[in-house]
Amino acid sequence: MSAGMLRSAGIYGVANVLSAGVPFLLLPVLTRALTPSEYGDVISFYMLVAVCSAVAGLSMHAAIGIRWADPSKGDPRTYTASALLLVFLSTTFAAILSAVFAPRFGIDLSPGICALAALMAGTNVIQGMRFAVWQLREEPMRAAALQVSAASINVILSLLAVFVAHLGGLGRILGAAATGVLVAALCVYTLRQDGSTARVTTSDSRGLLRFGLPLIPHALGGALLTSADRFAVSANLGSAALGIYGAASQLGMVITVLADAATKAYTPTMYRMLSRNTTRSRLRLVAIAYASVPIWLAIAFALWGCYVGIGPLLLGDRYLEAIDLAIWFLLGGAVSGVYLNMAGLFFFTGKTELISIATVAASVVVLMLAAAAVARFGLIGGALTYLSGQLVLLIAAWAVSLRITPIPWSSPILAMRVLFRRRKGAP
């Protein structure tokens, strides 16, 4: 790993810890200020944000990253401007759908709050676009500053809404949504100011739609993959149980944050290796993917050991059951970390319809298991369903990746030799 990549990984790691630390740092506060039922409403809102992300934004942040990584495909500035317009239009459409249909499908939130979930999903995509441009320009400090600033605003507004305005769980929701709108506005402004946008073009818009529309099944499948277990817990056990379950998932989110940081640092290098299209570069990709498996598993068990020791300090007495559940979410996060190493193959090649196949397959498995597992085993059944879904996603993505490019997955020993020989400076 080069010094520049190590530096970027460190910067992204710190930024991810600080930004994702928002729900984690707020956890001991909210679990003491909110009842499990109120905290369950917050979890329901974020479940809906995940579902709305399938339409709101159309995954434009992924398309932007690829265009800035390879400008030979076209002007990335007009591409970015066209993407912003599509984000606004798709978010509006998603907000209408959410307000009309979400309350009819078991989401115990008002239509206005349901529409707000779609709006927040769209602002997340805009923030991802701003991040992608800085990331591919290799400006990690600016990208990190964006994450940390958004996290800080989120904490301040959420605490003010919960404790000063006395809005309870609704305060946490409104604080997060207001943060999303403010940060998205700043992102659009800075994109225009630094010349990262130009005029909207029809050809770019068509290309973006070709990229984003096939990803709707993938995004929807991903949302169901991470939320079907929670829907099942809410439907079978109630909002109070969902609050405890949500607290456990937040504990497990730490490993997902670390995996996301590693992926952000690794993505520019991965894209460069893929663009070389050589046997050596493909072997290095294989070696990195296989080496990540024991690393993420070790991190998962280490984190759980920490939770067992300090869990009572993190959670209120009403939420202590979440500590035992956390191990399954940590293991699911470890599997997700390995999967993220592979997902870049689909985005780089533009064959996003193939990753949709993997995601839909995993989401179908989760949908088939969730209700029965929760009804039979309670909260543990839901957690095991989540882990099963992540495993199926990884296996399906690996199988589908064989159709993209001849990645030598069957040569792990050779791949390791190539990786470590390069590190020693051999040609």
C-alpha positions in Angstrom: 0.0 0.0 0.0 1.5 3.4 -1.0 2.1 6.2 1.4 -0.6 8.3 -0.3 -3.1 5.5 0.1 -2.2 5.1 3.7 -2.6 8.8 4.3 -6.0 8.8 2.6 -7.1 5.7 4.5 -6.2 7.4 7.8 -8.0 10.6 6.9 -11.1 8.8 5.7 -11.0 6.5 8.7 -10.9 9.4 11.2 -13.7 11.2 9.2 -15.8 8.1 9.1 -15.4 7.5 12.8 -16.3 11.0 13.7 -19.3 11.2 11.3 -20.7 7.8 11.9 -20.0 8.3 15.6 -23.1 10.5 15.5 -25.6 7.7 16.0 -23.1 5.9 18.2 -22.3 8.9 20.4 -26.0 9.8 20.6 -26.9 6.2 21.5 -26.2 6.5 25.3 -28.0 9.8 25.3 -31.1 8.8 23.3 -31.5 5.4 25.1 -31.8 7.3 28.3 -34.0 10.2 27.0 -36.3 8.1 24.8 -38.5 5.1 25.5 -37.9 2.1 23.4 -41.1 2.9 21.6 -39.9 6.4 20.7 -36.5 5.2 19.7 -38.4 2.6 17.5 -40.0 5.6 15.6 -36.5 6.9 14.9 -35.5 3.5 13.6 -38.7 3.4 11.4 -37.7 6.7 9.9 -34.3 5.5 8.9 -35.7 2.3 7.5 -37.9 4.5 5.3 -34.9 6.6 4.3 -33.1 3.4 3.1 -36.1 2.3 1.1 -36.6 5.8 -0.5 -32.9 5.8 -1.5 -33.8 3.3 -4.2 -35.5 6.1 -6.2 -34.4 9.4 -4.6 -31.1 10.3 -6.3 -30.9 7.2 -8.5 -27.4 6.4 -7.1 -25.9 9.4 -9.0 -23.0 9.7 -6.6 -21.6 6.4 -7.9 -21.9 7.6 -11.6 -20.1 10.8 -10.7 -17.2 9.0 -9.1 -16.6 6.9 -12.2 -16.8 9.9 -14.6 -14.3 11.9 -12.6 -12.0 8.8 -12.4 -12.1 8.5 -16.2 -12.7 11.9 -17.9 -12.0 10.4 -21.3 -15.6 9.2 -21.4 -16.8 12.8 -21.4 -16.8 16.1 -19.5 -17.3 15.4 -15.8 -18.6 18.9 -15.2 -21.6 18.6 -17.5 -22.1 15.1 -16.1 -22.3 16.5 -12.6 -24.7 19.3 -13.5 -27.0 16.8 -15.2 -26.8 14.5 -12.2 -27.8 17.2 -9.8 -31.0 17.9 -11.9 -31.9 14.2 -11.9 -31.4 14.0 -8.1 -33.8 16.9 -7.6 -36.5 15.4 -9.9 -36.2 11.8 -8.6 -36.2 13.0 -4.9 -39.5 14.9 -5.5 -41.0 11.9 -7.1 -39.8 9.7 -4.2 -41.3 12.1 -1.6 -44.7 11.9 -3.2 -44.6 8.1 -3.3 -43.4 7.9 0.3 -46.1 10.2 1.6 -48.8 8.3 -0.2 -47.8 4.7 0.3 -45.5 4.3 3.3 -48.3 4.8 5.9 -50.3 2.1 4.2 -47.4 -0.4 4.5 -47.0 -0.5 8.3 -44.8 2.7 8.7 -46.3 4.3 11.8 -45.3 7.9 10.8 -47.3 10.8 9.4 -47.3 11.4 5.6 -45.2 14.5 6.1 -42.5 12.7 8.0 -42.6 9.9 5.3 -42.0 12.5 2.6 -39.1 14.0 4.7 -37.5 10.5 4.6 -37.3 10.7 0.8 -35.9 14.2 1.0 -33.2 13.1 3.4 -32.4 10.2 1.0 -31.9 12.7 -1.8 -29.7 15.0 0.3 -27.5 12.0 1.1 -26.9 11.4 -2.6 -25.9 15.1 -3.2 -23.5 14.9 -0.3 -22.1 11.7 -1.9 -21.6 13.5 -5.2 -19.6 16.3 -3.5 -17.6 13.7 -1.7 -16.9 11.7 -4.9 -15.5 14.7 -6.7 -13.1 15.5 -3.9 -12.2 11.9 -3.5 -11.3 11.3 -7.2 -9.4 14.6 -7.2 -7.5 13.1 -4.3 -8.5 15.9 -1.9 -9.2 13.7 1.2 -9.0 16.6 3.7 -11.9 18.5 2.1 -14.0 15.3 1.8 -13.3 14.5 5.4 -14.2 18.0 6.5 -17.5 17.7 4.8 -18.3 14.5 6.7 -17.2 15.9 10.1 -19.1 19.2 9.6 -22.3 17.3 8.7 -21.9 15.1 11.7 -21.3 18.1 14.0 -24.4 19.9 12.8 -26.4 16.7 13.1 -25.4 16.3 16.8 -26.2 20.0 17.6 -29.6 20.1 15.9 -30.7 16.7 17.2 -29.8 17.5 20.8 -31.5 20.9 20.6 -34.7 19.4 19.2 -34.8 16.5 21.8 -33.8 18.4 24.9 -34.5 22.1 24.3 -37.6 21.8 22.1 -38.7 18.6 24.0 -39.7 16.9 20.8 -38.6 13.4 21.8 -38.1 11.0 18.9 -39.5 13.5 16.5 -36.7 15.9 17.5 -34.1 13.4 16.4 -35.8 12.9 13.1 -36.2 16.6 12.4 -32.6 17.3 13.5 -31.2 14.8 11.0 -33.4 15.9 8.2 -32.5 19.6 8.7 -28.9 18.7 8.7 -29.3 16.9 5.4 -30.9 19.9 3.7 -28.3 22.4 5.0 -25.3 20.2 4.0 -26.9 19.4 0.5 -27.3 23.2 -0.1 -23.6 23.7 0.8 -22.5 20.9 -1.5 -24.4 22.3 -4.5 -22.9 25.7 -3.8 -19.3 24.4 -3.6 -19.7 22.2 -6.7 -20.7 25.3 -8.7 -18.0 27.5 -7.1 -15.1 25.2 -7.8 -16.1 24.6 -11.4 -17.2 21.1 -10.9 -20.5 21.7 -12.7 -21.4 23.2 -16.1 -24.5 23.1 -18.2 -27.0 20.3 -18.2 -26.9 18.2 -21.4 -29.4 15.8 -22.9 -26.7 13.2 -23.7 -25.3 13.2 -20.2 -28.8 12.9 -18.8 -29.6 9.9 -20.9 -26.3 8.3 -19.9 -27.0 8.9 -16.2 -30.5 7.4 -16.6 -29.0 4.3 -18.2 -26.7 4.1 -15.2 -29.2 4.8 -12.5 -32.4 3.2 -13.6 -31.0 -0.4 -13.6 -29.7 0.3 -10.1 -33.2 0.8 -8.7 -33.7 -2.9 -8.1 -30.2 -3.0 -6.6 -30.9 -0.1 -4.3 -34.4 -1.4 -3.4 -33.0 -4.8 -2.8 -30.3 -3.3 -0.6 -32.8 -1.4 1.4 -34.9 -4.5 1.9 -31.7 -6.4 2.7 -31.0 -4.1 5.6 -34.5 -3.3 6.6 -36.7 -6.5 6.1 -35.6 -7.8 9.5 -36.6 -4.6 11.2 -39.9 -4.5 9.4 -40.5 -8.0 10.7 -39.5 -7.1 14.3 -41.8 -4.1 14.2 -44.7 -6.1 12.8 -44.3 -9.1 15.1 -42.9 -7.6 18.3 -43.8 -3.9 18.3 -42.0 -0.6 18.3 -40.5 -1.1 21.8 -38.7 -4.3 20.6 -37.7 -2.4 17.4 -36.0 0.2 19.6 -33.9 -2.4 21.3 -33.2 -4.1 18.0 -32.2 -0.7 16.5 -29.8 -0.1 19.4 -28.0 -3.4 18.6 -27.8 -2.6 15.0 -26.2 0.8 15.8 -23.5 -1.1 17.9 -22.9 -3.3 14.8 -22.7 -0.2 12.6 -19.2 0.5 13.8 -17.6 -2.1 11.6 -19.6 -1.0 8.6 -18.2 2.5 9.2 -14.7 1.2 9.2 -15.3 -0.9 6.0 -16.7 2.2 4.3 -13.6 4.2 5.2 -11.3 1.5 3.9 -13.4 1.3 0.7 -13.2 5.0 0.1 -9.5 5.0 0.4 -9.1 1.9 -1.8 -11.5 2.9 -4.6 -9.2 5.2 -6.6 -6.5 2.6 -6.5 -8.9 -0.2 -7.4 -10.2 1.8 -10.4 -6.6 2.5 -11.6 -5.8 -1.3 -11.4 -8.9 -2.1 -13.3 -8.1 0.5 -16.0 -4.7 -1.2 -16.6 -6.5 -4.5 -17.4 -3.5 -6.7 -16.8 -3.2 -10.1 -15.2 -1.0 -8.7 -12.5 -3.5 -6.0 -11.5 -6.3 -8.5 -11.4 -4.3 -10.8 -9.2 -3.6 -8.0 -6.8 -7.4 -7.3 -6.6 -7.9 -11.0 -5.7 -5.2 -10.9 -3.1 -6.7 -7.8 -1.4 -10.2 -9.3 -1.4 -9.1 -12.6 0.2 -6.8 -10.9 2.7 -9.7 -8.7 3.9 -11.7 -11.8 5.2 -9.7 -12.7 8.3 -9.1 -9.0 9.0 -12.8 -8.1 9.2 -13.7 -11.1 11.2 -11.0 -10.3 13.8 -12.2 -6.7 14.0 -15.8 -8.0 14.6 -14.9 -10.2 17.5 -12.6 -7.5 19.0 -15.4 -5.0 18.9 -17.9 -7.3 20.5 -15.4 -8.1 23.3 -15.3 -4.3 24.0 -19.1 -4.0 24.0 -19.4 -6.8 26.6 -17.1 -4.9 28.8 -18.4 -1.4 28.5 -22.0 -2.1 27.3 -23.7 -0.9 30.5 -22.0 2.5 30.1 -23.2 2.8 26.5 -26.8 1.9 27.0 -29.6 2.6 29.4 -30.9 -0.2 31.6 -33.9 -0.6 29.2 -31.6 -1.5 26.3 -29.0 -3.9 27.7 -30.5 -6.8 25.7 -29.0 -5.1 22.7 -25.4 -6.0 23.7 -26.0 -9.8 23.2 -27.5 -9.1 19.8 -24.7 -6.9 18.6 -22.4 -9.8 17.6 -24.6 -10.8 14.7 -24.6 -7.3 13.3 -20.8 -7.1 13.7 -20.4 -10.3 11.8 -22.8 -9.0 9.1 -20.7 -5.8 8.9 -17.5 -8.0 8.5 -19.2 -9.8 5.5 -20.2 -6.4 4.1 -16.6 -5.2 4.3 -15.5 -8.1 2.0 -18.5 -7.4 -0.3 -17.5 -3.7 -0.7 -14.1 -4.8 -2.0 -15.9 -6.5 -4.9 -18.7 -4.1 -5.6 -16.4 -1.6 -7.4 -16.1 -4.1 -10.3 -19.7 -3.5 -11.2 -19.6 0.2 -11.0 -16.4 0.6 -12.9 -17.6 -1.5 -15.8 -21.0 0.2 -15.8 -22.7 -3.3 -15.7 -24.9 -2.2 -12.8 -27.7 -4.5 -13.8 -25.5 -7.4 -12.8 -25.0 -6.2 -9.2 -28.8 -5.7 -9.1 -29.1 -9.5 -9.7 -27.0 -10.2 -6.6 -28.8 -7.7 -4.4 -32.2 -8.8 -5.4 -31.3 -12.5 -4.8 -30.1 -11.7 -1.3 -33.1 -9.5 -0.6 -35.5 -12.3 -1.7 -33.8 -14.7 0.8 -34.2 -12.1 3.6 -37.8 -11.5 2.8 -38.5 -15.2 2.8 -36.7 -15.7 6.2 -37.4 -12.5 8.2 -41.0 -13.0 9.3 -40.7 -16.7 10.1 -37.3 -16.2 11.9 -38.6 -13.4 14.1 -41.8 -15.2 14.9 -39.9 -18.3 15.9 -36.7 -16.9 17.6 -37.6 -13.3 18.4 -34.9 -10.6 18.1 -32.2 -13.2 17.6 -34.1 -14.5 14.6 -34.1 -11.0 13.1 -30.3 -10.6 13.6 -29.6 -14.0 12.1 -31.7 -13.0 9.1 -29.6 -9.9 8.6 -26.3 -11.9 8.8 -27.7 -14.5 6.3 -28.7 -11.8 3.9 -25.1 -10.3 3.9 -23.6 -13.8 3.3 -26.0 -14.4 0.4 -25.2 -11.0 -1.1 -21.4 -11.7 -0.9 -21.7 -15.1 -2.5 -24.1 -13.9 -5.2 -21.9 -10.9 -6.1 -18.8 -13.2 -6.3 -20.7 -15.5 -8.7 -22.0 -12.7 -10.9 -18.6 -11.0 -11.0 -17.3 -13.9 -13.0 -19.4 -12.6 -15.9 -17.8 -9.1 -15.9 -14.1 -9.6 -16.3 -11.8 -12.6 -16.0 -10.9 -12.1 -12.3 -8.7 -15.1 -11.2 -10.5 -15.9 -8.0 -9.3 -19.5 -8.2 -5.7 -18.5 -7.7 -5.4 -17.0 -4.2 -1.9 -18.3 -3.6 -0.5 -16.8 -6.8 -2.4 -13.6 -6.1 -0.8 -13.3 -2.6 2.7 -13.8 -4.1 2.1 -11.1 -6.7 0.8 -8.7 -4.0 3.7 -9.1 -1.6 6.3 -9.3 -4.3 5.2 -5.9 -5.5 5.4 -4.6 -2.0 9.0 -5.7 -1.8 9.7 -3.7 -4.8 10.0 -6.5 -7.4 9.0 -5.6 -11.0 
